[in-house]
Amino acid sequence: MKEITMETKVSELLNDYPGMKETLIAINPKFKKLNNPVLRRTLAKVASVKQAAIVGGMDPLELLNRLRESVGQPPVDAAGEMLKVEEAQEKPAWVAGEPQATLDANALLDAQKNPLAEANLALRKIGEGGFIALRSDFKPEPLIEEFKKAGREVYCEQKGENEFVTYVRKQGE
């Protein structure tokens, strides 16, 4: 079996280790979203262990070591292995006024829709410089990374214990 690292994708864990979905849910109940087949087919393919930890509100090293221990791999220390979670940033000036569209990631997942695809569709429909808001009960780190890879400006803020709003700005294409 492959060594589990911070970069290991959730889909690889689910495919390579029988019972891993149940292990993840036992570690953190927020991972119950893995019961959703759309999430497993889409976000699990791009979400790393580090990103899953952030979504679950966990320390990435803690999740990594719990996963490693569950499959008989020795724990690792933070030296050289753990990637720092980005520090909170100041709210950018472009996040002002009302977003041109607001999406509910949880409702989309419940309807077996892909939040990334739906957000990109909404972004195509708005004018340059406009932005959308994506609400969720977790920090959607895999989506944030995908938006950034696509050259989008992204800002995520936590509004409550289980409430996050991710703002995504459309730039000239």
WOVENBEL-V674283 format. One record per residue. RES is the residue in one letter. SS is DSSP state (a for helix, b for strand, c for the rest). OMEGA is omega as a letter, one per 20 degrees, with the letter a starting at -180 (* if undefined). Layout:
res=RES ss=SS omega=OMEGA
res=RES ss=SS omega=OMEGA
This chain:
res=M ss=c omega=a
res=K ss=c omega=r
res=E ss=c omega=r
res=I ss=c omega=r
res=T ss=c omega=r
res=M ss=c omega=a
res=E ss=c omega=r
res=T ss=c omega=r
res=K ss=b omega=r
res=V ss=a omega=r
res=S ss=a omega=r
res=E ss=a omega=r
res=L ss=a omega=a
res=L ss=a omega=a
res=N ss=a omega=a
res=D ss=a omega=a
res=Y ss=c omega=r
res=P ss=c omega=r
res=G ss=c omega=a
res=M ss=a omega=r
res=K ss=a omega=r
res=E ss=a omega=r
res=T ss=a omega=r
res=L ss=a omega=a
res=I ss=a omega=r
res=A ss=a omega=r
res=I ss=a omega=a
res=N ss=c omega=a
res=P ss=a omega=r
res=K ss=a omega=a
res=F ss=a omega=r
res=K ss=a omega=r
res=K ss=a omega=r
res=L ss=a omega=r
res=N ss=a omega=a
res=N ss=c omega=a
res=P ss=a omega=r
res=V ss=a omega=r
res=L ss=a omega=r
res=R ss=a omega=a
res=R ss=a omega=a
res=T ss=c omega=a
res=L ss=a omega=a
res=A ss=a omega=r
res=K ss=a omega=a
res=V ss=a omega=a
res=A ss=c omega=r
res=S ss=b omega=r
res=V ss=a omega=r
res=K ss=a omega=a
res=Q ss=a omega=r
res=A ss=a omega=r
res=A ss=a omega=r
res=I ss=a omega=r
res=V ss=a omega=a
res=G ss=c omega=r
res=G ss=c omega=a
res=M ss=c omega=r
res=D ss=c omega=a
res=P ss=a omega=a
res=L ss=a omega=r
res=E ss=a omega=r
res=L ss=a omega=a
res=L ss=a omega=a
res=N ss=a omega=r
res=R ss=a omega=r
res=L ss=a omega=r
res=R ss=a omega=a
res=E ss=a omega=a
res=S ss=a omega=r
res=V ss=c omega=r
res=G ss=c omega=r
res=Q ss=c omega=a
res=P ss=c omega=r
res=P ss=c omega=r
res=V ss=c omega=r
res=D ss=c omega=a
res=A ss=c omega=a
res=A ss=c omega=r
res=G ss=c omega=a
res=E ss=c omega=a
res=M ss=c omega=r
res=L ss=c omega=a
res=K ss=c omega=r
res=V ss=c omega=a
res=E ss=c omega=r
res=E ss=c omega=r
res=A ss=c omega=a
res=Q ss=c omega=r
res=E ss=c omega=a
res=K ss=c omega=a
res=P ss=c omega=a
res=A ss=c omega=a
res=W ss=c omega=r
res=V ss=c omega=a
res=A ss=c omega=a
res=G ss=c omega=a
res=E ss=c omega=r
res=P ss=c omega=r
res=Q ss=c omega=r
res=A ss=b omega=r
res=T ss=b omega=a
res=L ss=b omega=r
res=D ss=b omega=a
res=A ss=a omega=a
res=N ss=a omega=r
res=A ss=a omega=r
res=L ss=a omega=r
res=L ss=a omega=r
res=D ss=a omega=r
res=A ss=c omega=a
res=Q ss=c omega=r
res=K ss=c omega=a
res=N ss=c omega=a
res=P ss=a omega=r
res=L ss=a omega=r
res=A ss=a omega=a
res=E ss=a omega=r
res=A ss=a omega=r
res=N ss=a omega=r
res=L ss=a omega=r
res=A ss=a omega=r
res=L ss=a omega=r
res=R ss=a omega=a
res=K ss=a omega=a
res=I ss=c omega=a
res=G ss=c omega=r
res=E ss=c omega=a
res=G ss=c omega=r
res=G ss=c omega=r
res=F ss=b omega=r
res=I ss=b omega=r
res=A ss=b omega=r
res=L ss=b omega=a
res=R ss=b omega=r
res=S ss=b omega=r
res=D ss=c omega=r
res=F ss=c omega=r
res=K ss=c omega=a
res=P ss=c omega=a
res=E ss=a omega=r
res=P ss=a omega=r
res=L ss=a omega=r
res=I ss=a omega=r
res=E ss=a omega=r
res=E ss=a omega=r
res=F ss=a omega=a
res=K ss=a omega=r
res=K ss=a omega=r
res=A ss=c omega=r
res=G ss=c omega=r
res=R ss=c omega=r
res=E ss=b omega=a
res=V ss=b omega=r
res=Y ss=b omega=r
res=C ss=b omega=r
res=E ss=b omega=r
res=Q ss=b omega=a
res=K ss=b omega=a
res=G ss=b omega=a
res=E ss=c omega=a
res=N ss=c omega=a
res=E ss=b omega=r
res=F ss=b omega=r
res=V ss=b omega=r
res=T ss=b omega=r
res=Y ss=b omega=a
res=V ss=b omega=a
res=R ss=b omega=r
res=K ss=c omega=r
res=Q ss=c omega=r
res=G ss=c omega=a
res=E ss=c omega=*
